[in-house]
Amino acid sequence: MDITEAVFEQADEIGPEKIVYLYEPKTRMKAIVVIDNVAAGPAIGGVRMAPDVTADEVRRLARAMTYKNAMADLPHGGGKSGIIADPKTVDKEQVIRIFARAIKYLEEYIPGPDIGTDETCMAYILDENSRSVGLPRELGGIPLDEIGATSYGVALCAEVAKDYIKLDLHGARLTIEGFGNVGKPAARFLAERGAILIAASDSKGTIYNPAGLNVEVLIRIKETTGSVINYKDGEVLKTTDLITISTDIFIPAARPDVITEANADVLDAKLVIEGANIPISENAEKMLHDRGILVIPDFVANAGGVITASVEYHGGTEATAFEKIKSTIPRNTKEILYKVYHEKMYPREAALAIAKRRVLHMMKYRK
């Protein structure tokens, strides 16, 4: 099957509407943009930069954004882009500016920060094409990572979900896969609610202490040394060892497909809140649910970031964004969990039914 056949094989009644492959010969910049659906308005979705990002990954992420924006009642459709490069080794400003010029006329796509990009990158994009979100404060933006918008929603999600599984957040053991822009503030927000962080991982390894890790110290160590493994009061393990640690709350907050059918039987947790996008395959989610582990899907749990991006795009404030997150994510979580426990549906099945219904309803207003 060639690439064209593969693209159409995955298409359905929602999208994707456009898949654009970009290549700049001089610098060999390679990127993929997927605009999945714009029935609600121009698509908002992050720019991911990684050496192994693929077209299928970007397509899946774009669809997740369509559903995430619909669930959050935002006037935006879903899109995503991926730049195939290592953000640690390339001239990031040059690559981002080339990418920004290449998407200038994709006016139905509004870029935001994602793995490998940040507020500074969004400033470069704004300078090139006048269209981005997640900007630095100096440019009138609401910096998503600085305020922990995504993570705030994750914590609110935990507050709702705990009542359905009879979990007390005070004293609950917490493990976080990917101690970065989502993982660090998630640890803070949940520690404020009484949870005890016992393990955290990054690309270099896992740090583990069953008695608890000092969240503020661990954040400082991560930011100053680059890795959680430099934290002194804990056992250093492999990155992949994190999911073998018995916990109450597990938050995947990094890359896609951390848990698949191959390792879903290993995870020992009561609640999984997907801080990252598509971190667990759909079949693995079902396996976890069948084992009694409640999984809150990504496009419900981690919508805080895009909610804030939308508020910024429409001229709102940080306070407005937090109020929108506070009113939206708990409501959606309750709606989904009602279906899970009263209609005997899998969590993603319940969430997809709601989101898809909303998108299809919006599409009826288009010519």
N, C-alpha and C positions, 0 to 999 in steps of 0.2 A: 504494500500500500504506500503510495507516494504521499508527500506532505499535504497536497490539496485534498486528496481523498480522506486523509486522517482528520483534517479540519471539518469537513462536511459530515463525517461520521459522528462527530461530537455535537453538531448543531441541533437545536430543538426549537420549539415555538417561542422561546424567549430570546435566544441569540446563540452565538455572538454576532453582533452586527458588523463589526470590522475586526480583522486581524491584520496588523501592519508590521512587516519586517523591515528594519532599518539597517543600513550599512553605509558607513562613511569610509571610502577607500584610503584616504591619506592617513588617518589614524587607526583605521580598521575597527572603528566603533561599531558594535553590533547590539541591536536591541529589538525587542518585540513589544508591541502595544496591542492590547485587546480591549476593545470597547464592546462590552457585552450587551447592554441595553440602556436606552436613554428615554424610555417612556415617561419617567418622572421628571426628567430634566438632564442637563449635562452630567456626564459620568464623573464621579470622584473616585480616585484610587491611587495608591502609592506607587512610587518608583522604586523597585527593588534592584539592587546592584550586587551581583554575586557571580563568580566564575562558572557556576554550574546551573544557573537558572535556565529553564527550558520553556518552550512555547506552551507545552501542556500545563506546566505549573502556572504560567501567567494566565492561561485560559481559565483554569480552575479558580484562581484567586479573583479574577474579574467577575466570575459568576457569584462567588462568595460576597463580593462587594455589591452586586445587584440585590441580593437577598438582604444583606446587612442594611443597606440604605432604605430598602422597602420596610424592613422591620422597625427601623428607627423613624419612619414617617418623614424622611428627608426629601426635599425636592430635587433629587439627584438619582441618576442611574448608576450602574456599576462599570468600572473599568480598572485596568491594571497595566503596568509596564515593567519590563525587566531588561536591565542593561547587563550584557554578558561581560563582566570584568571583575577583577578583584579590587575592592575599594581600598585595600591596604597598600596596593602596589602601583596603581595607575595615577596619572595626574587627574584627580577627581574633578577639579574645576573645568579643565579642558573637556573631559568626557561629558560632563553634565551640560555644558554650554552647547556642545555639538548636538547632543540629544535634544535639548530644548529647541534649537533652531529646526531640527528635523520634524518636531511635532507641532510647530507653530500653527499650521493650518488644520490640525486635528482639533478644531475649536470645541467639539463636543466632549473633549477629555480634559479634566482638571487634575494635574498631578499633585501628589502630596508625598511626605516622607515615608520611608519603609526601611527594611533591612538594608544597610549599606548606604543609606542617604539620610540627610538631616535637614534642619532649618536652613543652614547655610546653602545647601544644594538647592532648596526651594527658592532662595533669594537669587541664585544664579539663573534659575529657570524664569523667574519673574522678570529679571532684567532682559532676558532674551525674547520672551514672547508675551509678557504681561498677564500670565495666567498660572497661578499655583496657590496652594494653601499650606498651612503649617509653617508660616514664615516667622522670622525672628521678631521679637517685640519691637525692635527699632524700625521695622517696616510695617508696623501695625498688625502683626500677626499674633496668634495665640500659640506659642510653642508647645506642641502636643507632648513631647517627651519630657520637657522641663516640668510641666505641671502634672504629669502622670495621668492624662485624661483616659487613656485606654485602661490603665490599671485601676482607676477609681471605679469604672464600670464593672471590672472583674470582682472587686471587693463587694460591691452592691449585689452582684449576682450570688456571691457566696452567702450573703445575709439572707437572701430569699431561699436559696436551695437547702440550707441547713435544716430548715423546719420540716422539709419533706423527708429527710433521712434521719431526723432526730440527732443531729450533730451539734454539739456546743462549740462555738468558735473559740471560746475561752479555754485555752489549753490544747486546742486542736493542733496536731502535727502537720506541718506544711513543707512540701518540697517543690522547688521551682526549677524547671528545665529551661535554661537560657537566662542567665542573670544579667540582662541588658536593659534596654530602654523600657520594656514592659515588666520584666521580672523584678527589677530593683524597686520601683514604686509599688508594685503589687505586694512585695514583702512588707513594705512600710505600712500600707493601708490595712493589710490583714493583721500585722502585729499590733496596730492600734486597736483592733477588735479582739485581741487576746490570743491570736494564733502564735504558735512557736515554730519558727523556721528551723528545721533540723538538717536540711540539705539543699544545696544549690549547685548548678553546673554551668559551665560555659564550654567553649571549644577546646580548652586545655585540660579540663578535668572536672571532678566533683569534690566539694568539701562537705563533710558529714560529721555531725555531732548530735547524738540522740538526746542530749540534755539541752540543746538549743544553740543557735548561732546568734551573735549580737548583730542585728540587722544593720545598724548605722555603721558599725566597724567594718562589716563585710562590704557594704557599699563603698566606703572609703578605700578599702583595700582593692576592690575591683577597679575603681576609677584611677587610682594612683599606680597600680602595678599591672593592670590589664587582665588579671585573672583571679577568680575566687580561691584557687589552690594556694595562694600566698597567705591566706588567713591561717593564723598559727594554732588556734585552739580547735582543732578538728582533724579528722582522718581524711587524707587525700585518696580519692578513688578515680577510676576512669570515668569519662563523660557518660558512657553508656551504662555505667553501674547505677545511675540515679534511679532508674525505674525499678530496680530490684529492692529499693529501700521501702520498708513498710511505712505507710503514712496515712493521714486522714484526708488531706487535700493535696492534690497534684495539679500543678499549673504548667502546662507546656507553653513556653513563651518565646520560642525561637523559630526553627525551620519547619517546613512541611514534613508530614509522614514520619514523625518521631516514633509513633506507635502504629504498627501494622498488624496484620493477621499473624505474622511471624513471632511477635513478642507480646501480644496483647494478654496472653495468659500469665505473664510475669508480673504485671503491675498489681500491687496490693494497696488499694486506696478505697475510700468511701465516696469521694467526690472529685471529679475532674472538671476544671473550668478552663476552657480553651482560650488562653491569652493570645496565642499565635493564630495565624490563619492556616486552615487545613493541616493541623498538626497530627491528626489521627485519621486513618483511612475509615471510610464509612463502615466497612465490614468489621474493622477492629472496634469501632464504637459500639456496634451491636453485640460483639463478644463481651465487651466490658459490661454493658447493660445487663446481659443475660447472667453475668456473674454477680450482679447486685451493686455494681459501681455506677453511680449517676454521672452522666457526662452532659455538660451544658455546651451546646455547639458554639463554634467560633463566631458566627455572624450574629449571634444573640449576645454572647458574653463580652466580646471585645469591641463593641460598637462605639465606645466612648471616644476613640480617636477620630473617627469619621464624623461623629456628631459635632465635635469641637471644630473640625475642619469646615463643616458646612456653616456653623455659626460664624466663624471667621469670614468665610467667603461672602456672607450676606451682611457683614458689618456689625456683628454682635460682639459681646464681651466675654471674658473668661467666666464671669459669674453666671451669665446666661447659659454658657456651655455646660457648666456643672449642674445647673438646675435642669437643663434638658436631659442630661445623662441620668440624673436622679429620678426623673419622672418616667423615663423611657425604659431603661434596662430592667428595673424590678418588675414593671408591668408586663413586659414581654416574657420575662422568666416565669412569672406566675401563669401566664396564659399557656405557655408551652408545658409546664409541669402539670397543669390541670389535665391536659390531653394525655400526658404520659401516665398519670395515675388513675384517671377516670375512664379514659378511652383505650388504655392499654397500648399505647403507641411508643415506638422508640423516640428518644428526644429529638434527633435530627429529622426523623419522619414528621414529627409534630411541627417542628420549626419550619421545615420546607413547605408543608401544607399551608401554613399561614402566609409565609413570604411569597410563595408562588401565586397564591390567590390574589394578593395585593398587586403584584406586578402585572398579572394578566388583566386585572380590572383596570389598571392605569393604561394598558395598551389599547383598551377599547376606545379611548379618547383620541387616538392617533389615526390619521388617514392611512 
